[in-house]
Amino acid sequence: MYILKIISKNTLRHKLRTFLTILGITIAILAFGLLRTLISAWYSGVEASSASRLVTRNSISLVFPLPLSYKEKIRQIEGVKLVSYGNWFGGIYIDEKNFFANYAVEPKIYLDLYPEIIIPPDQKMAFYRDRKGAVAGRKLIAKYGWKLGDSIILKGTIFPGNWEFVIRAIYYGRDKTVDETAFFFHWDYLNENMKKTAPLRADQVGFYMIGVTNPHIAAEVAVAVDKTFKNSLAETLTETEKAFQLSFISMTEAIVIAIQLVSLVVIVIIMAVVANTMAMTARERFGEYAVFKTMGFRGWHIAGMIFGESLLITMVGCAVGITLTFPVAHIFATELSTYFPVFNVTTKTICLDIAAALIVGVVAALFPTYRAIRIRIADSLRRIG
């Protein structure tokens, strides 16, 4: 109990120094937390992937289509439960800066494959009935101020022209990992227009989404699908949804590694700052530690004072940094929603913040503690004045 009282008094002895150190730790933890949240956002699609879903695309590249006739052949493969299909549409709303993911999909089975997408039953039926109907995520609706029944126009890039849609449903995610900024509509609407304007591009899809009966046989089903279309005019590449998402992340792996390194550098820098503070503090109190020793205090008492003060400073800074992470992350989420539709501070990030603060507090106190314990009483008293 006395040790705790001494620790609290020592911490507040140099108020300005303590405040500046806590401020530095706060900024470091805030930066570290935001960088880790950015990495989590980068992998959000991977985390949200289901082990029961496969993606089939053209083996050459995602930009090359597959025949619509593949659907029935895939459905007949053992282990396949559901099959849907779609195209990346790539439409632009008003201006190119208004980017969001938009797809043409076969709606009923597609939504069955994604139980994490929640749509009110009446809105879902309205979407099914309207060939021009579209579904938009809750965040997308909020961003552009849309409402049910609104007509919007997307300017096609891959499929030229102005395409009119009617908002018939608004979806929200079952949990925080679900992207709520997507937009999708009837594939038949796209295909009917292609038959009129570009017949050679009709009855072709960009990808197939496959639901398997058991996640444990996903690899076998993927091999069977690709084997079915081997040596055809459009060979396939089938992989798990997670692997499909990772293939996109691998293109920016260098950026992810750079962000991870920066987050570690931030912690190393603040560790040096705290270590310097604790070294100065311990050096100033060698005389006091000598008096404590003459009064019968053991080495572990001295260590407790130094480690306690270091951990108290770092954990206060950590607590303030974590508290600030949430509102700052919310601001970032709003500004970066186009590129990172899921930008949430995860429990893992908070745990990493706490672990980083503990490591900084412990490492920063090691050398001052070693010197304070090892120095002789006479040498410590000689330092007074």
Number of C-alpha atoms within 10 A of each C-alpha: 6 6 13 13 11 13 20 15 12 18 21 14 12 11 11 10 14 17 15 12 19 22 19 19 30 26 20 25 31 25 19 27 27 23 20 22 22 23 18 21 22 19 18 21 22 18 14 17 19 16 17 19 24 26 23 25 24 21 15 12 11 15 13 14 20 24 16 16 11 16 17 10 11 23 17 11 14 14 20 22 17 17 22 21 23 24 21 18 23 18 25 20 17 12 9 10 9 11 16 19 18 21 20 23 27 19 22 14 16 19 16 14 21 13 11 18 18 16 18 11 10 10 17 21 14 15 23 17 11 16 16 20 22 29 25 24 22 18 19 21 20 11 11 10 9 16 15 15 13 11 15 15 15 19 19 15 12 11 18 11 13 15 17 13 22 20 24 25 24 25 23 19 16 11 11 14 20 20 24 21 24 19 21 22 28 23 21 18 17 21 19 14 14 17 13 10 14 12 12 10 14 18 18 19 25 23 26 25 23 31 26 22 16 14 16 11 15 23 13 11 24 23 13 17 24 20 14 15 16 13 10 9 9 17 19 25 21 26 22 22 22 19 16 18 19 15 12 11 17 11 10 11 13 11 13 18 12 11 17 16 12 15 19 14 14 16 21 14 15 22 23 14 17 24 22 16 19 23 20 12 20 21 15 14 17 23 21 15 24 22 15 16 17 11 9 9 13 13 16 12 16 20 18 17 23 27 23 22 24 26 22 18 23 30 22 16 24 28 19 17 24 24 14 16 23 16 11 12 19 14 12 16 19 14 11 13 20 16 14 21 24 24 25 21 20 16 9 13 20 20 12 16 24 18 13 21 27 18 15 25 25 19 18 26 26 17 14 23 21 13 14 23 19 10 13 13 19 10 12 18 16 11 12 11 6
